[in-house]
């Protein structure tokens, strides 16, 4: 058995009345890629944030290489060989890429009291090249980068110190195939050098492929640890949720029932980025899937349909003839949009659950310029109950919710606004198997109630499993159409994508 690199003993952590970790013991050995899996709110991110110096444990102790380990901050943890790529955005948008990579370490480049930008940029260039991110410029403001590029900047920052322990928290959901390969290469380098990686993901298939050992958490407790030889999908899922997950995640019907009524029509829709001359109709009660490669235009299409980005050519028309030119019009016409980039575009992380849920519905909650507080609370209470949001109260800030519960709040605000058209961009990104199952059931219930859904996803099983009809975008254009069928396979769809 290999040497113990990091050990955690008796770690406890509470957030108010919520117990996040209960007397947790965890061991990372040299050469391990150790997976952490569990439902949203199980304690994975809390445990790793304590190891990374971001949070303090209430009690318990840690050791690294047999010596006491108690980092006072993330920078202190890095200096002791522990780096973490956090689940949400871990870069400061208004400073440059190079400044982000060396944030807190500027003294290394200080000459006569001034930071040498030339040296800073030159060193950042080396770091980016070393992880394979040669396409990312080191001197531009970070807000000019897309989500994937910003995550790769975090990887560069984490790898610069040549850590003994790398923690990867739900990072692959923000990465394309090429970006994932860069991350996997960094993980393999760590493993081959007899270092350690703690890898958090909700993608069970990915965990079983990347990791050689896996620990399951549930409600702040360690349920068990499995070696590679013991990996079994059904066993792991049962350990996560405390019961066997029966039945399929996805729909079991294949009758293809949708209404004749057209509720939305895209006519020669063309955007400034990627989308070119897209034409389609969305019917009442239809789940219309859009799939394709990450750079094929599917995410840009969702933004155009909701009016976030303006169309260069063409239009988005509703059944009453209204043209959706901006998001304000979309909301007024009972459309809803769930962004792939949840924390920056779909939710106000520094506002309460109540405020988030009420936001699209303010016009019907307001009388004489004042919000009816009682109605607002009732709306929030309804959403929390219906979607089973795990929270302390409706006044809890959404930043303190797990990823799955944040996503429930995002769904809740549009459902409470009685949205009859929903545009869902990667709606199950970063949520656990239990929440996924609940969201798929909700989508089907909404469909049956007459709601029309545009489902944008990079996950083919999700698209094939949930869509009545599936359109494939390639280089911004529709390149294939598939009708729901038990015979439809991933191979059929991939042929249209590539």
N, C-alpha and C positions, 0 to 999 in steps of 0.2 A: 504494500500500500504506500502511495506517495506521501511526501512530507506535508504536514498541515501548514498552510499559508496564512489563513485567517480563521479565527474562531470567535463565535458569538455565544455568550452564555447568559441565560436568564434575562433577556432584554424585554422590558415592558414599556409601553407608551400609550398615553391617553390623550385625547383631544376633548376637553370638557367631559361630558358623561360617556363619550364614545371610547371604548377600549379598542385601540388599533393593533396592539401586540400584547400577547399574554405569555410571559415567561419563555421567550423563544430561544432555542439553541440552534445554531447553524454552523457548519464547517465547510470551508473551501480549501481544497488541496491543490498543490502544484500540478500543472498540466490538465486541470479540470476546466471544462466549459459547463458550468453548473446552472441548469435552468431553474427559474422560479415561475410557478404557475398557480393561478387561483382566480376566483371570481373577483370582479371589481370590488374594492373595499376589503379584500382579504388580508392586506398588510404588506404586500410585496414592495411597493414604492416607499412605504414608511420604513421598513427594515433597511432597504438599500440606501435611503437618504441618511439614516443614522450612520451606517458604515462609511458613507461618503462625506460625513462632517456637515451635512446640510441641516440636520436636526439633531437634537440631544435626546437620548433615552431618559426615561424617568428613573429606571434602575437597570441593573445588569452590568456586564463588563465585556470587553473585547480584547483580543490579543492578535498581534500580527508577528509572524515569525517567532512566536513564543514569548514576545515582550508585550507589556501593557500598551494598548492602543486606544487613545481617546482624543480624536481630532477636534479642534476648536472651531474649525470652519472648513469649507470645501478647499480653499487654498492650502490650509494646513494639511488636509488629507492628501492632496496632490503631492505635497512636499514629502509625505511619508509613503508615497507609492500607490495611492488609491485614487483613480479617476472615474468619473461618472458622466454618462450621456443621459440627460434627464428626459422624462416622457414628453413633456411639453417644450415650448420654445426656450432654449438655454443660451440664446445670444441676445446682446443688446442691439437694437435695430439702428440706432443713430450714430454708432461709431463704426470704424472700418473693420474689414475682415481681420487684418493683422492685429488691430487693437483688441478685438474680441479674443483672438487666440492667446494673447499675452496679457489679458486683463488681470490685474493684481500682481503682475511680474514685470512692470515697466522699468523697475530699477536696473534690470539687466541691460537696458539699452539707454540708460541715462548718462549723459556726459556733461559735466559742468552745470548740473541742475536742469538740463533740458533733455527730453527724450529724442533720440536720433531716429527720425522716421525712416531714414534710408536703411539703417541697420535692422529696425523693426520689420520693415517690409521685406527685406532680403531674407531674414530668418523665417518669416511667415511663408514666403515662396517655397523654401526648402521643405517646410513641414507639409504644406499642401501637396507638393509633388511626391513626397514620401508615401502618402496614403493613396496616391493615384488620382488626386483631384486637380489635375493640371489646368482644367478649364475654368477654375474659380479664380478671379483676380483678387489679389491681396489688398489692394489700396482703395477699393470702392466701399461706400457705406453698405452695411449689411442688409439694410431694408431693401436694397435693389436686387437681392438674391431671392430665388424661389425657396419653397419650404425644404425641398431635398438638399439644395446647396447649403442652406443654413445648418442642416443636420450634419452635413459633411464637414463644415467648419467646426462644429462641436467635436466631431471625431478627431479632427486634426489637433484641436486643443487638448483633448484627452490623451492622445498618443505622444504628444511632444515631450512629456516628462518621462516617457518610457516606463509606464507604471508596472507594478507587480500585479495589481488587481484592476481590471477594467469592468465597470458596471454598465450594462446596456439596458436601458429601461424603455421598452416599447418603441424602439427607434425605427425598425424596419417598415412600420406602417406608413412612414413618411417618405420611403425610398422606392425608386423604380428598380427594375431588375439590375441595371448597371450599378446603381448606388448600393444595393444589397451586396453585390459581389465585392465591392470595396470594403464594406463592413466585415463581411465574412473572411476576407483576406487578412484584415487586421486581427480578427479573433483567432484565426489559424496561426498567425505569427506569435501571438501570446501563448497559445497552447504548445507550440513547438519549442518555445523558449522556457518551458516549464513554469510559466506564470499562470495566473488564474483569471477566469472570466465568469461574472454572474450575469446571466442572460434572461431578461424578462420579456415574454411575448404571450399574446393570447392565441397565436397561431400554433396549435398543437403539432401540426405536421412539421412546421419549421423547427420547433423545439426538439422534436424527436430526431430530426436530421442533424441539427447543429450541435446539440449537447451530448455529453457522455454520462451525465447524471442529472436527475431532476428532483426538486423538492416541491411538494404541494402544500399551499397554505389555505386555510379556511377560517374566516372570522378571527384573524389574528393568531391562530394556532398553527403549528407545524403538524400536518396530518401524516406525512410520511415522505421518505426519500427512496427513489427507484434508480437502479443502475440501468445502463443501456440495454442489457439483456432482459430487464424486467419491463421495459416500456411497452405499454398496451393502451391503446386509445380509450377503450371502454372503461378500463380500470382507472385511468387518470381522471376522466370526466366524472366518474362516480366519487372519487376522492375529493374533487373540487367542490361539488355541489351537495355531497352528503347523501346522494341517492343516485340511482341509475337513471340516466336520461333516456327515456323511451321514445320511440317514434322518430320521424324525420324532422330535421330542422325546418325543412322547406314545405311548400304546398304539396298536397297529394292529389289534387284535382287536375284533370287535363281536358275539361269540357270547353275551355276557351271562351267562357261567357263574358262578353263586354257589351255595353250599350252601343247602338248606332250613333248616338249623339256625339258630335265632335266638340270637345271643350277647349282645345288649344290647337293652333295650327302654326307651324313654322314655315315661312315662305321665302325661299332663296336666302336663308339666313347666313350671313357672312360677318365674321368678327375681325378685329385687328390682329388677333392671334389664332392661328390654326384652323378655325372653323370656316368652311368654304361651301357656299351654296347648298345648305342643308334644308331639306323639305320633308315634313312628316306631319301626321295628324295624331292627336291623343284623344282617345274616346273616354266617355264617362265609365267609371268602374274598371279602368284598364291599368295594369302595371306594365309600363313600357320601359324595357331595359335598354341602356346604352353601354356598350362595352368597347374595348380597344386597348391598345398600348397606352401607357401613361402619357406619352407625348403625342397621342393621336387626336386630341381635341375634345375628349369627353368632358373633362372638368371645365374647360372654357365654354363649352356649350351650355352647361348648367347656369353659368353666370350670365350668359346672353339671354337665356330664356326668362330669367327672373329680373332682367333689366339692370343688373349690377354693372355690367359692361355694355356700352352702346353698340348696336349693330352698325356696321359700315354700309352694308347692303342688305335688303330684305327686311322682314318684320316678324313679330310674334303676335298673333291675333287670337283673342278669346271669342267665345261663342256669341257674345253680344256685339261683336265688332270692335271692341276696345283693343287698341294697340299697346302692348306692354313696352314702354320706352324707358321706364325707370323702376327701381325697386318700390318706391312709394305707391305707384300705380298697382304693382303686383300685390302688395299687402292689402290695399283697399279692395281689390277684386278677389280677396280670399285665396291668394296663393301663398305657399310657404316654401322656404328654402333651407335645407340643412347643408351647411358647407363642410367640405372635407377638412378644412382647417378650423377645427372647433373652437379653440380657445381665443383665436384672433378674430374670427368672423361670425361665429354662430352663437356666442354667449358672452355676457358681460361678467368676467371672472371676479371683479371687485364689487359686484352688486349681489343682492340677496336672491334666493330662489324665487321669492314672491315677485320682486321687480322684474326678473327675467321672464317669468311666465306671463306677466301682465302686459309687457311692452307692446306686442302687436295689437293688443285689444284695448289700448288706452282710449281710443275714440269712443268706444261703447261703454267705457267705465267712467267717462268724464262728464260732469254736469256743471255748466257755467264756469268752465275753466278749472274745476277742482275734481280730482280723482276720488271716486266713492270708495273709501278705504275698506268698507265692509264687503263690497262686491269684489274688490281686488283680492282680499283674503280668501273669499269663498272660491274664487277662480283658482288660486294657487293650491288651496286645500283639495280641490277636485282633481287637479293634475297630479299632485303628490300621491293621492290615494289610488287613482286609476292606473298610474304607471309604476306604483310601488317604489317611489324614490326613497332611498335610504338616506335619512338626514336627521339632524337634531331638531330642526324646526324650519318653517318656511322663511325665517329670517337669517338662516345660515348663509354665509357667502358661498357662491358656487365654486370658488377657487379651492375650497376645502373638500369638495366632493370627489369621489373616484371618477374615472373616465366614463364608466357605464352610467353612473347616476347623472353626470353632466349631460350625457347624450339624451337621457330620459327627459331632462328639463328642456332641452332644445326641441324635442318632439312635442313636449307638453305645451309649449307656448304657441305652436301652430295649431295643435288640436283644439286648444281653448279658444282660438280665434276662428274656429269652425272653417278652417282652410279646406277647400274642395279640390284644390290642385296642389300636390306636394312634389317638390324637386329634391330628391335625396341623393347627395353626393357622398359616396362611401359611408352610408349611415351606420354600419357596424364596425367601422375602423376603431381599433383599440378597446373593444369591449369583450367580455368573457362569453363563454358558451351559453350560460344561463340567460344573460341579457340578450344575446343574439337571438336565441329561441323566442324570447318574449317579443322582440322587435319584429321578427318575421310574422309572428301571430298577429301583432298589432297591424302590420301592413296589410295582411290578408283581411282582417276585420274591417279596416278602413275601405278597402276595395269593395267588399261586399255591401258596405253602406253607401256606395256610389262615389267614393273619393277616387280621383285619378292620380296616379303616381308615376313620376319619371324616376327610375332607379338607375343611377350612374355608379358603376363599380368596376374595379380592376380584378375582382374575384369571379371567375367563370362559374363555379358551383352556385354562388349566390344568384347570379344573373339567370342561369338556366333553371335553377330551383324555384325562383319567385316570379319571373316575367311571363306575361301572356304573349308578349311579342318582344323580340330582341333585335335591335339595330346595332350594327358594328361600324364604328368610325375608324377610318385609316387615312392618315395625313389630312385630317379635317373634313373628309367626305364620307358619306354613307357608302359602305362597301359590302353590305350584306344584310339580309333580313331573315329572321328565323321565327317560326310560329311555335308556340309551346307544344311539346310532344314528349312522351316518355322515351322516344328513340333518339332525341336530340343529344348529341355528345359534345364534349369539349373539343374533340378533334375537328368536328364540323365547323365550330365557331373559330377556332384558331386559324384555320385555313383562310378565313376572311380577314383576320386581323393582321397577318404577316405578309 
